Amino acid sequence: MLARRRATPTDVGPITDHFALPAVYRYLWDGEAPATHVVAGLLERSDRDFAEHGYGLWVLTDPACPDAAVVGVVVLHEVDGHPGRVELTYSLDPAYQGRGLMTTAAAEVLAHGFDRCGLTEILAGTDPPNVASQRVLGRLGMRSIGELVIGTEEPVALPYWSVDRAGLRAATGR
């Protein structure tokens, strides 16, 4: 099991390093690793979201490797171009994939969103070829809602999924 904690500004370097992994930026960042200032902006947004809504960006670490850097992130944030709608975003170092670790971490964050933040629905989007991520969404009880156009500067239509509290509980017991 991975440890999860709220991200802080001091995590900018380790998160940037995590996002620089080709298997991470391939889908999450559309094939290009983000610059440090972009990650710093995400952390600023996360701080605002935690202050205003009780959710934001959590980092995942491996307690068995105390010196290990960030091995993943799980985020709840507003859907770009859809005020009031919240989505789950996540990434995991490939060395940790295939063991159910992201399903567990994401289920904890979804439960937080429902139980502590009062959300009634949480969305998640994936790139069409990201089948592994789509399997995780299915294990979380998410159901396809078709394509959603996201973004305001360069809108793009992506497949999206949705889950409510009952769906998460039925799928994961959480």
Order of alpha helices (4+ residues) and beta strands (2+ residues): beta-alpha-alpha-alpha-beta-beta-beta-alpha-beta-alpha-beta-beta-alpha
